[in-house]
Amino acid sequence: MKAPTSSSQRRNHIMVATACGVFVAAMVGAAYAAVPLYNWFCRTTGFGGTTQVATAAPSHILDRKLKIRFDANVAGGLPWRFEAEQNSIEVKIGEVVTVSYSVVNESARETVGVASYNVSPPTAGVYFSKINCFCFTDQRLKGGEKRDMTVVFFVDPELAKDWEQDGLDTITLSYTMYPARQPEAPRVGSGAALAPGRS
């Protein structure tokens, strides 16, 4: 024998369903907000090896030198060859340096890639400043096309004031190229405008 369903039980079910819906919406909103907040946190603190962005060179150069290693990787699904012009260089802290990377599309079709980066050790990220970089910009290469790209950077002299970095002698700048999602070509429908000269 079925127990009768009262109006109060229905109200309880509706309240539970509404609460669950609000919770899910809040979690989705928090997920979207977390990305910019996390990016801001990483840029501000250098967390996870995130580098800094600079608009000008530092006011002075120190005698202390560091070895900067360059790492280049290509994620699966992107038929590119990507490499740094040099494996490593020695720089003075505060010295502005320009380094070249090259990329070749080894496929016969046009492909698009985008680079992300980090530095290691992660604690060095807050002192590694870029003035110019090709990262996070779509690179569209035709089949067989080669492109040279540069990154301009310096190691902030503030690093010398951080006693935790006293033993630091090498920083690795690592880039990874990922396939970029390409927008779909617009479909020509019955109401689409015809190309000039066509009727």
C-alpha positions as CSV (number, residue, x, y, z in Angstrom):
1,M,0.0,0.0,0.0
2,K,1.5,3.4,-1.1
3,A,2.0,6.0,1.5
4,P,0.1,9.2,0.6
5,T,2.3,12.0,-0.7
6,S,1.6,15.2,1.2
7,S,2.1,18.7,0.0
8,S,4.7,19.3,2.6
9,Q,6.8,16.4,1.2
10,R,6.5,17.8,-2.3
11,R,7.7,21.2,-1.0
12,N,10.6,19.5,0.7
13,H,11.6,17.8,-2.6
14,I,11.3,21.1,-4.4
15,M,13.5,22.8,-1.8
16,V,16.1,20.1,-2.0
17,A,16.1,20.2,-5.8
18,T,16.4,24.0,-5.8
19,A,19.3,23.9,-3.2
20,C,21.1,21.3,-5.4
21,G,20.6,23.6,-8.5
22,V,21.9,26.6,-6.7
23,F,24.9,24.6,-5.4
24,V,25.8,23.4,-8.9
25,A,25.4,26.9,-10.3
26,A,27.7,28.3,-7.6
27,M,30.3,25.6,-8.3
28,V,30.3,26.4,-12.0
29,G,30.6,30.1,-11.3
30,A,33.5,29.4,-8.9
31,A,35.2,27.3,-11.5
32,Y,35.0,30.2,-14.0
33,A,36.2,32.7,-11.4
34,A,39.0,30.4,-10.3
35,V,40.9,30.6,-13.6
36,P,41.4,34.4,-13.7
37,L,42.1,34.5,-9.9
38,Y,44.6,31.6,-10.2
39,N,46.3,33.4,-13.2
40,W,46.5,36.6,-11.2
41,F,47.9,34.8,-8.2
42,C,50.5,33.0,-10.3
43,R,51.6,36.2,-12.1
44,T,51.8,38.1,-8.8
45,T,53.7,35.5,-6.8
46,G,55.5,33.5,-9.5
47,F,53.8,30.4,-8.2
48,G,54.4,27.3,-10.2
49,G,57.2,28.9,-12.2
50,T,55.0,31.6,-13.7
51,T,57.1,34.4,-15.0
52,Q,56.6,38.1,-14.7
53,V,55.8,40.7,-17.4
54,A,58.0,43.8,-17.6
55,T,57.9,46.9,-19.8
56,A,61.4,48.2,-19.2
57,A,64.9,46.9,-18.3
58,P,66.1,47.1,-14.7
59,S,68.1,50.1,-13.6
60,H,71.3,48.1,-12.9
61,I,73.1,44.9,-13.8
62,L,74.9,42.7,-11.2
63,D,78.1,40.8,-11.6
64,R,76.5,37.6,-10.5
65,K,75.8,35.2,-13.4
66,L,73.3,32.5,-13.9
67,K,73.0,29.8,-16.5
68,I,69.7,30.0,-18.4
69,R,68.6,26.7,-20.1
70,F,66.0,26.6,-22.9
71,D,63.6,23.8,-23.3
72,A,61.2,23.4,-26.2
73,N,58.4,20.8,-26.4
74,V,55.5,20.0,-28.7
75,A,52.3,18.4,-27.4
76,G,50.6,15.5,-29.2
77,G,48.5,16.4,-32.2
78,L,50.6,19.2,-33.5
79,P,52.9,18.2,-36.4
80,W,55.6,20.8,-35.6
81,R,59.3,20.8,-34.9
82,F,60.1,23.4,-32.2
83,E,63.5,24.2,-30.8
84,A,65.6,26.9,-29.2
85,E,68.5,28.5,-31.1
86,Q,70.8,27.7,-28.2
87,N,70.5,25.1,-25.4
88,S,71.7,27.5,-22.8
89,I,73.5,30.8,-22.2
90,E,75.1,32.5,-19.3
91,V,73.7,35.9,-18.3
92,K,74.3,38.5,-15.6
93,I,71.4,39.3,-13.3
94,G,69.6,42.4,-14.6
95,E,71.0,41.9,-18.2
96,V,68.4,42.1,-20.9
97,V,68.7,39.1,-23.3
98,T,67.1,38.2,-26.6
99,V,66.8,34.5,-27.5
100,S,65.4,32.9,-30.7
101,Y,63.2,29.9,-31.1
102,S,62.3,28.3,-34.4
103,V,59.2,26.3,-35.4
104,V,58.5,24.3,-38.5
105,N,55.2,22.9,-39.6
106,E,56.1,19.5,-40.8
107,S,52.7,18.7,-42.3
108,A,51.4,19.6,-45.7
109,R,48.4,21.5,-44.3
110,E,48.0,24.8,-42.4
111,T,48.0,24.3,-38.6
112,V,47.8,26.6,-35.6
113,G,49.7,26.3,-32.3
114,V,50.0,28.3,-29.2
115,A,52.8,28.2,-26.6
116,S,52.6,28.1,-22.8
117,Y,55.7,28.3,-20.6
118,N,57.1,28.1,-17.1
119,V,60.4,28.3,-15.4
120,S,62.1,26.0,-12.9
121,P,62.9,26.0,-10.2
122,P,59.4,27.4,-9.6
123,T,60.6,29.8,-6.9
124,A,62.6,31.7,-9.6
125,G,59.4,32.6,-11.5
126,V,58.8,35.8,-9.5
127,Y,62.3,37.1,-10.6
128,F,62.2,36.0,-14.2
129,S,60.7,38.9,-16.2
130,K,59.8,39.0,-19.9
131,I,59.7,42.1,-22.0
132,N,58.5,40.4,-25.1
133,C,57.3,36.9,-25.8
134,F,55.5,34.8,-28.4
135,C,53.6,32.8,-25.7
136,F,49.8,32.7,-25.6
137,T,49.6,34.0,-29.2
138,D,48.2,31.8,-32.0
139,Q,50.9,30.9,-34.5
140,R,49.4,30.0,-37.8
141,L,51.8,28.1,-40.1
142,K,51.2,26.9,-43.7
143,G,52.4,23.5,-44.6
144,G,56.2,23.3,-44.5
145,E,56.5,26.9,-43.2
146,K,59.2,27.9,-40.8
147,R,59.1,30.8,-38.4
148,D,61.6,32.4,-36.1
149,M,60.3,33.8,-32.8
150,T,62.1,35.7,-30.0
151,V,61.7,36.1,-26.3
152,V,63.3,39.1,-24.5
153,F,63.8,38.7,-20.8
154,F,65.9,39.5,-17.7
155,V,66.4,38.1,-14.2
156,D,65.4,40.8,-11.7
157,P,68.2,42.0,-9.5
158,E,65.8,41.6,-6.6
159,L,66.7,37.9,-6.7
160,A,70.1,38.8,-5.1
161,K,68.3,40.0,-2.0
162,D,66.5,36.7,-1.5
163,W,68.7,34.5,0.7
164,E,66.7,31.4,-0.4
165,Q,68.1,32.0,-3.9
166,D,71.8,32.2,-2.8
167,G,72.6,28.8,-4.2
168,L,70.7,29.2,-7.4
169,D,72.9,28.9,-10.5
170,T,70.6,27.6,-13.2
171,I,67.1,28.6,-14.4
172,T,65.3,26.6,-17.1
173,L,62.8,28.4,-19.3
174,S,60.5,25.7,-20.7
175,Y,58.0,26.2,-23.6
176,T,55.4,23.8,-24.9
177,M,53.5,24.2,-28.1
178,Y,49.9,23.0,-28.1
179,P,47.5,22.7,-31.0
180,A,45.2,25.7,-31.0
181,R,41.5,25.2,-31.6
182,Q,40.6,26.7,-34.9
183,P,37.2,28.4,-35.4
184,E,34.9,26.6,-37.8
185,A,34.6,28.0,-41.2
186,P,31.3,29.8,-41.7
187,R,28.8,27.7,-43.6
188,V,27.3,29.1,-46.7
189,G,23.5,29.0,-46.4
190,S,20.7,29.8,-48.7
191,G,20.6,33.4,-47.4
192,A,24.4,34.0,-47.6
193,A,25.7,36.8,-49.8
194,L,27.3,35.7,-53.0
195,A,30.9,36.5,-53.8
196,P,31.4,39.6,-56.0
197,G,30.9,39.0,-59.6
198,R,28.7,35.9,-59.0
199,S,25.0,35.8,-59.7
